[in-house]
Amino acid sequence: MKYLIASAAFAAVSVISAAQAGELWRATGFEQPESALVDAAHNRIVVSNIVGNPGAVDGNGYLSLLSMDGKVISRRWVDGMDAPKGMAIADGRLYAADITKVRVVDLASGRLVETIDVPGAVFLNDMTADSAGKVYVSDMLADTIYRIDGDRPELFVKDALLASPNGVFANGGRLIVASWGKGIDKTDFSTAEPGGLLSVDLATKKVTPLPAAQKFADLDGVIAIGDTMYATAYMTGTLYSYKPGGVPTVVATFKPGSADIGTDGKATIYVPLMGEGEVVALSLD
């Protein structure tokens, strides 16, 4: 997450002339949509709306619901949040990162059922759930990832290598992490050195930079489909793909503000555009 100016330093990045992704639909009318998460059990997409200062405890934030073809089901599905960002689903509950707390929503009823305080949290950002139902949340301004088991938060890993971790995505026995970058300026979110892609082993907690995917952009959201990872660069509006053995490749470009992407796990990516108040569905080639 994000915000004002882009870093100028980049590693080698492949840019292809032919479009790799085609736009399927574009839903509008959101208020700083930060994350788009597929709720497969209910065949819908949940969108988090920040509505104002991303760090302000102001009660303005809320969640929306979209159909899989981009129609608004509920503009204000869940209220009572401050600045909700990344989300995860586990055991019939939706978890939403909300500054220093995690909000918990019952997916069936749409009721906000719990608020989990995360001691020591500074700026919680993205979330993901592993196959065992444990939930992970990044703290972008503390080089930290927390783990939540049910309603119990714990520090999972704190490491300078995380370099302002933003996006997190559970992928087998690891987390894929999208790093915003080193030397982050907390006033405008610029960096002394842009971020890249990392993995964190769930068993050993070891942080490993992914080869040829370092220091290329201030990264925001991240997902994986098969062996291909996709990550957004908020400052430039760029969507990248990356495969082991390759280099980051530009898939699509938007206006600055592309945030925490979601996927159906097959061939579609959902990109929230915070500055435009839109969510875009992309079909991958």
C-alpha positions as CSV (number, residue, x, y, z in Angstrom):
1,M,0.0,0.0,0.0
2,K,1.5,2.8,-1.1
3,Y,1.4,6.1,-2.1
4,L,3.0,9.0,-3.7
5,I,6.1,8.7,-5.8
6,A,7.9,5.9,-7.6
7,S,11.4,4.8,-7.1
8,A,13.7,5.3,-10.1
9,A,15.9,2.3,-9.8
10,F,15.0,-0.9,-11.6
11,A,16.5,-4.3,-12.2
12,A,16.3,-6.1,-15.6
13,V,12.7,-6.4,-16.5
14,S,11.3,-8.0,-19.6
15,V,8.7,-6.0,-21.6
16,I,6.7,-7.8,-24.3
17,S,5.0,-6.0,-27.1
18,A,2.0,-8.3,-27.4
19,A,-0.6,-8.0,-24.7
20,Q,-0.6,-10.9,-22.3
21,A,-3.8,-10.1,-20.7
22,G,-7.2,-8.9,-21.9
23,E,-9.7,-6.9,-19.9
24,L,-13.0,-8.8,-19.3
25,W,-14.9,-6.2,-17.3
26,R,-14.4,-3.1,-15.1
27,A,-16.5,-2.4,-12.1
28,T,-16.7,1.2,-10.8
29,G,-17.9,3.3,-7.9
30,F,-15.6,2.1,-5.2
31,E,-13.8,4.3,-2.6
32,Q,-10.1,3.5,-2.7
33,P,-10.5,-0.2,-3.3
34,E,-7.4,-1.9,-2.0
35,S,-8.0,-5.6,-2.3
36,A,-10.1,-7.9,-4.4
37,L,-10.5,-11.5,-3.0
38,V,-12.4,-14.3,-4.5
39,D,-14.8,-16.1,-2.2
40,A,-15.1,-19.3,-4.1
41,A,-17.6,-20.9,-1.8
42,H,-20.2,-18.2,-2.5
43,N,-19.1,-17.5,-6.1
44,R,-18.3,-13.8,-5.5
45,I,-15.5,-11.3,-5.0
46,V,-15.0,-9.2,-1.8
47,V,-13.6,-5.7,-2.3
48,S,-12.1,-3.7,0.6
49,N,-12.7,0.1,0.6
50,I,-10.3,2.3,2.5
51,V,-12.2,5.6,2.2
52,G,-9.7,8.3,3.3
53,N,-6.3,8.1,5.0
54,P,-5.0,4.5,4.9
55,G,-3.7,4.9,8.5
56,A,-6.7,6.8,10.0
57,V,-8.9,5.2,12.7
58,D,-12.0,6.9,11.3
59,G,-14.7,4.2,10.9
60,N,-15.1,5.0,7.2
61,G,-13.9,1.7,5.8
62,Y,-16.2,-1.0,4.5
63,L,-16.4,-4.2,2.3
64,S,-18.3,-4.6,-1.0
65,L,-19.4,-7.6,-2.9
66,L,-19.1,-8.2,-6.6
67,S,-20.4,-11.1,-8.8
68,M,-17.8,-13.0,-10.8
69,D,-18.9,-11.1,-13.9
70,G,-18.4,-7.7,-12.3
71,K,-21.9,-6.8,-11.1
72,V,-22.3,-5.1,-7.7
73,I,-24.1,-7.4,-5.3
74,S,-23.7,-5.2,-2.3
75,R,-22.0,-1.8,-2.3
76,R,-21.7,-1.7,1.5
77,W,-21.8,-5.3,2.6
78,V,-19.9,-4.9,5.9
79,D,-19.4,-1.6,7.7
80,G,-17.6,-0.8,10.9
81,M,-14.0,-0.8,9.7
82,D,-11.4,1.9,9.5
83,A,-9.1,1.4,6.5
84,P,-9.4,-2.3,5.5
85,K,-6.8,-3.6,3.1
86,G,-5.8,-7.2,2.4
87,M,-8.1,-10.1,3.2
88,A,-8.0,-13.9,3.6
89,I,-10.6,-16.7,4.0
90,A,-10.3,-19.6,6.5
91,D,-12.9,-21.9,8.0
92,G,-15.9,-19.9,6.8
93,R,-14.5,-16.6,8.1
94,L,-13.1,-13.6,6.2
95,Y,-10.1,-11.8,7.8
96,A,-9.4,-8.2,6.9
97,A,-6.2,-6.3,7.8
98,D,-7.3,-2.9,9.4
99,I,-4.2,-0.8,10.4
100,T,-3.3,-2.5,13.8
101,K,-6.3,-4.9,14.0
102,V,-7.7,-7.8,12.0
103,R,-11.5,-7.8,11.5
104,V,-13.3,-11.1,11.2
105,V,-16.5,-11.5,9.2
106,D,-18.8,-14.5,9.1
107,L,-19.0,-15.2,5.3
108,A,-22.5,-16.7,5.4
109,S,-24.2,-13.9,7.3
110,G,-21.9,-10.9,6.5
111,R,-21.7,-10.0,10.2
112,L,-18.6,-8.5,11.7
113,V,-18.1,-11.0,14.5
114,E,-14.7,-10.2,16.0
115,T,-11.9,-7.8,16.1
116,I,-8.4,-9.2,16.8
117,D,-5.8,-6.8,18.2
118,V,-2.3,-7.5,17.0
119,P,0.1,-6.3,19.7
120,G,3.0,-4.3,18.3
121,A,1.5,-3.9,14.8
122,V,2.2,-0.7,13.0
123,F,0.6,-0.9,9.5
124,L,-1.0,-4.2,8.7
125,N,-1.4,-4.7,5.0
126,D,-2.0,-8.0,3.1
127,M,-3.3,-11.4,4.3
128,T,-3.4,-15.0,3.1
129,A,-4.4,-18.4,4.5
130,D,-2.5,-21.6,4.3
131,S,-3.9,-25.1,3.7
132,A,-4.2,-25.7,7.4
133,G,-6.4,-22.6,7.9
134,K,-3.7,-20.5,9.6
135,V,-3.8,-16.8,8.5
136,Y,-0.8,-14.6,7.8
137,V,-0.7,-10.8,7.8
138,S,2.1,-8.5,6.7
139,D,3.1,-5.4,8.6
140,M,4.6,-3.2,6.0
141,L,6.2,-0.7,8.3
142,A,7.8,-3.2,10.7
143,D,9.4,-5.8,8.4
144,T,7.2,-8.3,10.0
145,I,4.6,-11.1,9.2
146,Y,2.2,-12.2,11.9
147,R,0.4,-15.5,12.0
148,I,-3.2,-15.9,13.3
149,D,-4.5,-19.4,14.4
150,G,-8.2,-19.0,15.0
151,D,-8.2,-15.7,16.9
152,R,-4.6,-15.9,18.4
153,P,-2.0,-13.6,16.8
154,E,1.7,-14.3,17.0
155,L,4.8,-12.9,15.5
156,F,5.7,-15.4,12.7
157,V,8.8,-13.8,11.2
158,K,10.6,-10.4,11.6
159,D,13.5,-9.9,9.2
160,A,15.1,-6.9,7.5
161,L,15.2,-9.0,4.3
162,L,11.4,-8.6,4.1
163,A,12.1,-4.9,3.3
164,S,8.6,-3.5,3.9
165,P,6.6,-6.6,3.1
166,N,3.3,-5.9,1.4
167,G,1.6,-8.7,-0.6
168,V,1.6,-12.2,0.9
169,F,0.3,-15.4,-0.8
170,A,0.4,-18.9,0.7
171,N,1.8,-21.3,-1.9
172,G,2.3,-24.9,-0.7
173,G,4.9,-24.9,2.1
174,R,5.9,-21.3,1.7
175,L,4.6,-17.7,1.6
176,I,5.4,-15.7,-1.5
177,V,6.1,-12.1,-0.4
178,A,6.0,-8.9,-2.4
179,S,8.4,-6.4,-0.9
180,W,7.8,-2.7,-1.3
181,G,11.5,-1.9,-0.8
182,K,14.3,-0.8,1.6
183,G,14.6,2.6,3.3
184,I,10.9,3.4,3.1
185,D,9.9,7.0,3.8
186,K,6.9,6.8,6.0
187,T,5.6,10.2,4.9
188,D,5.3,9.4,1.1
189,F,6.2,5.7,0.9
190,S,9.1,6.3,-1.4
191,T,12.1,3.9,-1.0
192,A,15.8,4.1,-1.1
193,E,15.8,0.8,-3.0
194,P,12.9,-0.8,-4.7
195,G,11.5,-4.2,-3.6
196,G,11.2,-7.6,-5.2
197,L,9.8,-11.1,-4.6
198,L,10.7,-13.3,-1.7
199,S,9.7,-16.6,-0.2
200,V,9.3,-17.6,3.4
201,D,9.4,-21.3,4.4
202,L,6.4,-22.0,6.6
203,A,8.4,-24.6,8.6
204,T,11.8,-23.0,9.0
205,K,10.7,-19.3,8.6
206,K,13.7,-18.8,6.4
207,V,13.4,-15.7,4.1
208,T,14.8,-16.3,0.6
209,P,15.0,-13.7,-2.2
210,L,13.7,-15.2,-5.5
211,P,16.4,-15.2,-8.2
212,A,16.4,-12.3,-10.8
213,A,13.4,-10.8,-9.1
214,Q,15.0,-8.3,-6.8
215,K,15.2,-4.5,-6.7
216,F,12.8,-4.0,-9.7
217,A,9.7,-2.2,-8.3
218,D,7.9,-1.1,-5.1
219,L,5.6,-4.1,-5.1
220,D,2.1,-4.3,-3.7
221,G,-0.1,-7.4,-4.2
222,V,1.0,-10.9,-5.2
223,I,-0.6,-14.1,-6.2
224,A,0.5,-17.4,-7.9
225,I,-1.3,-19.4,-10.6
226,G,0.6,-22.6,-11.1
227,D,4.3,-21.8,-11.2
228,T,3.7,-18.2,-12.4
229,M,3.6,-15.4,-9.9
230,Y,1.9,-12.1,-10.5
231,A,2.6,-8.9,-8.6
232,T,1.5,-5.2,-8.9
233,A,3.7,-2.1,-8.6
234,Y,1.4,0.5,-7.0
235,M,3.5,3.6,-7.9
236,T,3.6,2.8,-11.6
237,G,0.4,0.8,-12.1
238,T,2.3,-2.1,-13.5
239,L,1.3,-5.8,-13.3
240,Y,4.3,-8.2,-13.6
241,S,4.6,-11.9,-14.1
242,Y,7.5,-14.0,-12.9
243,K,8.5,-17.6,-13.4
244,P,11.4,-19.3,-11.7
245,G,14.4,-19.2,-14.1
246,G,13.1,-16.0,-15.8
247,V,12.8,-12.3,-15.0
248,P,9.9,-10.1,-14.1
249,T,7.8,-9.4,-17.3
250,V,5.3,-6.6,-17.8
251,V,1.8,-8.1,-18.4
252,A,-0.3,-5.0,-18.2
253,T,-0.1,-1.3,-17.2
254,F,-2.7,0.9,-15.5
255,K,-2.6,4.3,-13.9
256,P,-0.7,4.4,-10.6
257,G,-2.7,2.7,-7.9
258,S,-2.9,-1.0,-8.8
259,A,-3.1,-2.7,-5.4
260,D,-3.8,-6.1,-3.8
261,I,-4.7,-8.5,-6.7
262,G,-6.9,-11.5,-6.4
263,T,-7.5,-14.6,-8.7
264,D,-9.9,-17.4,-9.4
265,G,-6.9,-19.6,-9.4
266,K,-7.3,-20.4,-13.1
267,A,-6.9,-17.7,-15.7
268,T,-8.4,-14.5,-14.3
269,I,-6.8,-11.8,-12.2
270,Y,-8.8,-9.1,-10.4
271,V,-6.9,-5.8,-10.0
272,P,-8.2,-3.0,-7.7
273,L,-7.3,0.4,-8.9
274,M,-7.3,2.6,-5.8
275,G,-7.0,6.0,-7.5
276,E,-9.7,5.2,-10.1
277,G,-12.2,3.6,-7.7
278,E,-12.4,0.6,-10.0
279,V,-11.8,-3.2,-10.1
280,V,-10.6,-4.7,-13.4
281,A,-10.9,-8.3,-14.4
282,L,-8.1,-9.6,-16.7
283,S,-8.1,-12.8,-18.6
284,L,-4.6,-14.2,-19.0
285,D,-3.4,-15.5,-22.4
